[in-house]
Amino acid sequence: MAPKEAIAALDAGDAVDCEKIVQKRMLIDTNLRWTMTHGIWEFKALNISDFITRTAQFSIEGIVEQIQCPCLVLEAESDMFFQGQPQKVYDALRAPKKLLKFTKEDGAENHCQSGAL
């Protein structure tokens, strides 16, 4: 999501530098620009660093292992937002599971919103 150097700045307590790094990258990265502007709106965040801080709280670490019902994990091979995360969830699941990968040949290789354009 956010550039690593922006996260590092925020972790070091420098929200101003974090904002500058993300804003500069947003000028050339339309996916990042959409993620930040939409995320700030969706989370009613005050700014970029507030949005990053709020979303850092969301994790299924330590929870996914507790899932007991059968699970279907879906992955789009060219997902620009969550690439690799479905496999991590699949690997961590202890319940009965199936991983289904969508490909370009399926016409479903992208993240849902951008792929529907």
SULWORA-V194441 format. One record per helix or strand. SS is the DSSP state (h for helix, s for strand). FROM is the first residue (numbers start at 0). TO is the last residue. If there is no record, write none. Layout:
SS:FROM:TO, SS:FROM:TO
This chain:
h:3:10, h:14:25, h:29:42, h:47:54, h:63:65, s:70:75, h:84:91, s:96:101, h:111:114
